[in-house]
Amino acid sequence: MFKRIAVALAATIGLSIVMSSAAQARPELVGISGDYAPGTIIVKTHERRLYLVLESGRAMRYPVGVGKAGKQWAGTTKIDGKYLNPAWSPPNEVRRDKPGMPDVIPGGSPRNPMGVAAMTLAGGEYAIHGTNVPNSIGGFVSYGCIRMLNDDISDLYQRVSVGTTVTVTR
């Protein structure tokens, strides 16, 4: 009996640590190598991290959720729009997989998967956005969008502008 209680307690503590570390994550100042201009956003899909390049080989690093297997993409684009409390309309691929999805989920709704802010990316149906599912951060979870904790997307949103270069690597 004691062993079962100890195992259950350990599992609960472990789950709490995992959940709280993701939910309380904050950007970290880290070194970054590569020939990236300051102000560039780099998403390293395999790391599930987003980097905002600063001066002198430094970057702000944020944990992110990225595309599921078969939904990932790589390339370079630019931010073409910035939105606070955005409404969300499911892309065709999501509608196909989840036919009961409403046409539009209003901004601010707890069901809205875009969270508190979104930055759309040119050339597709992708965005860097917040989330209403914070425990998805750190996973391969989306249809190609880059998910961030709401506090982190709010921080990044203030640091970048429309036209910012975004490079996604696998």
C-alpha positions as CSV (number, residue, x, y, z in Angstrom):
1,M,0.0,0.0,0.0
2,F,2.8,2.4,1.0
3,K,4.6,1.7,-2.3
4,R,1.5,2.5,-4.4
5,I,1.0,5.8,-2.5
6,A,4.7,6.7,-3.0
7,V,4.6,5.9,-6.7
8,A,1.4,7.9,-7.1
9,L,2.9,10.8,-5.2
10,A,6.1,10.7,-7.3
11,A,4.1,10.6,-10.5
12,T,2.0,13.6,-9.3
13,I,5.1,15.5,-8.3
14,G,6.8,14.7,-11.6
15,L,3.7,15.8,-13.5
16,S,3.6,19.0,-11.6
17,I,7.2,19.8,-12.3
18,V,6.7,19.1,-16.1
19,M,3.5,21.1,-16.2
20,S,4.8,24.0,-14.2
21,S,8.1,24.3,-16.0
22,A,6.3,24.6,-19.4
23,A,3.6,27.0,-18.0
24,Q,6.2,29.2,-16.3
25,A,8.8,29.3,-19.0
26,R,10.3,32.6,-19.9
27,P,12.6,33.6,-22.6
28,E,16.3,33.0,-21.9
29,L,19.2,35.1,-23.2
30,V,21.6,32.6,-24.9
31,G,24.4,32.5,-27.4
32,I,23.6,31.7,-31.0
33,S,25.9,30.8,-33.9
34,G,25.2,31.4,-37.5
35,D,25.1,34.3,-39.9
36,Y,21.8,35.8,-38.9
37,A,21.0,39.5,-38.9
38,P,19.8,41.1,-35.6
39,G,16.1,41.0,-35.4
40,T,15.7,37.7,-37.3
41,I,13.5,35.0,-35.9
42,I,14.9,31.5,-36.1
43,V,12.7,28.5,-35.4
44,K,14.6,25.2,-34.8
45,T,11.9,22.6,-35.2
46,H,14.0,19.7,-33.9
47,E,14.7,21.7,-30.7
48,R,11.2,23.1,-30.4
49,R,12.7,26.5,-29.7
50,L,12.4,29.9,-31.3
51,Y,15.3,32.4,-31.2
52,L,15.1,36.1,-31.7
53,V,18.6,37.1,-32.8
54,L,20.0,40.1,-30.9
55,E,23.4,41.8,-31.4
56,S,26.8,40.1,-30.9
57,G,25.8,36.5,-31.3
58,R,23.1,36.6,-28.6
59,A,19.5,35.6,-28.8
60,M,16.3,35.4,-26.8
61,R,15.2,31.8,-26.7
62,Y,11.6,30.7,-26.2
63,P,10.1,27.2,-26.0
64,V,7.5,26.5,-28.7
65,G,5.2,23.8,-30.1
66,V,5.8,23.0,-33.7
67,G,4.2,21.0,-36.6
68,K,3.3,17.3,-36.1
69,A,4.9,14.7,-38.3
70,G,4.0,15.4,-41.9
71,K,2.9,18.9,-41.0
72,Q,6.3,20.5,-40.6
73,W,7.8,22.9,-43.1
74,A,11.1,24.7,-43.4
75,G,12.1,27.9,-45.2
76,T,12.4,31.6,-44.9
77,T,9.4,34.0,-44.9
78,K,8.4,37.3,-43.2
79,I,5.9,38.4,-40.7
80,D,3.1,40.0,-42.7
81,G,0.6,40.8,-40.0
82,K,0.3,41.3,-36.2
83,Y,-2.9,40.8,-34.3
84,L,-4.0,41.0,-30.6
85,N,-6.8,38.7,-29.5
86,P,-7.2,37.4,-33.1
87,A,-10.2,35.5,-34.3
88,W,-9.4,32.2,-35.9
89,S,-10.8,30.5,-38.9
90,P,-9.6,26.9,-39.3
91,P,-7.6,26.3,-42.5
92,N,-9.0,23.8,-45.0
93,E,-6.7,21.0,-43.8
94,V,-8.0,21.3,-40.2
95,R,-11.6,21.4,-41.4
96,R,-11.0,18.2,-43.4
97,D,-9.6,16.5,-40.3
98,K,-12.2,18.0,-37.9
99,P,-15.4,18.6,-39.9
100,G,-17.5,19.8,-36.9
101,M,-15.2,22.8,-36.4
102,P,-17.0,26.2,-36.5
103,D,-16.2,28.6,-39.3
104,V,-14.8,31.3,-37.0
105,I,-13.8,31.2,-33.3
106,P,-13.8,34.8,-31.9
107,G,-10.7,36.4,-30.4
108,G,-10.7,36.1,-26.6
109,S,-12.7,32.9,-26.6
110,P,-11.2,30.1,-24.4
111,R,-11.7,27.8,-27.4
112,N,-9.6,30.0,-29.7
113,P,-6.3,28.2,-30.4
114,M,-4.5,31.5,-31.3
115,G,-4.1,32.7,-27.7
116,V,-3.6,36.4,-26.9
117,A,-1.6,37.3,-30.1
118,A,-0.7,36.1,-33.5
119,M,1.8,37.1,-36.2
120,T,0.9,35.7,-39.6
121,L,3.6,34.6,-42.0
122,A,3.7,35.5,-45.6
123,G,3.1,32.9,-48.3
124,G,0.8,30.5,-46.4
125,E,-1.7,29.7,-43.7
126,Y,0.9,29.7,-40.9
127,A,1.4,31.9,-37.9
128,I,3.5,32.3,-34.7
129,H,0.8,32.6,-32.1
130,G,-0.1,32.0,-28.4
131,T,-2.1,29.0,-27.3
132,N,-5.1,28.1,-25.1
133,V,-3.3,24.7,-24.4
134,P,0.0,25.7,-22.6
135,N,1.0,22.0,-22.0
136,S,1.4,21.7,-25.8
137,I,4.5,23.8,-25.7
138,G,7.6,21.7,-26.3
139,G,5.7,19.2,-28.5
140,F,5.1,18.3,-32.1
141,V,1.4,19.4,-32.0
142,S,0.3,21.8,-34.7
143,Y,-0.6,21.8,-38.4
144,G,2.6,23.8,-39.1
145,C,2.1,26.9,-36.9
146,I,4.5,27.9,-34.2
147,R,2.8,27.9,-30.8
148,M,4.1,29.9,-27.8
149,L,3.0,30.5,-24.3
150,N,0.8,33.6,-24.1
151,D,3.3,35.5,-22.0
152,D,6.0,34.6,-24.5
153,I,4.1,35.6,-27.6
154,S,3.2,38.9,-25.8
155,D,6.9,39.5,-25.2
156,L,8.0,38.6,-28.8
157,Y,5.1,40.6,-30.2
158,Q,6.5,43.8,-28.6
159,R,10.0,43.1,-29.9
160,V,9.4,42.5,-33.6
161,S,7.5,44.2,-36.4
162,V,5.8,43.4,-39.7
163,G,8.5,42.6,-42.2
164,T,10.7,40.7,-39.7
165,T,12.5,37.7,-41.3
166,V,11.5,34.3,-40.0
167,T,13.6,31.2,-40.8
168,V,12.3,27.8,-39.9
169,T,14.7,24.8,-39.9
170,R,14.1,21.2,-39.2
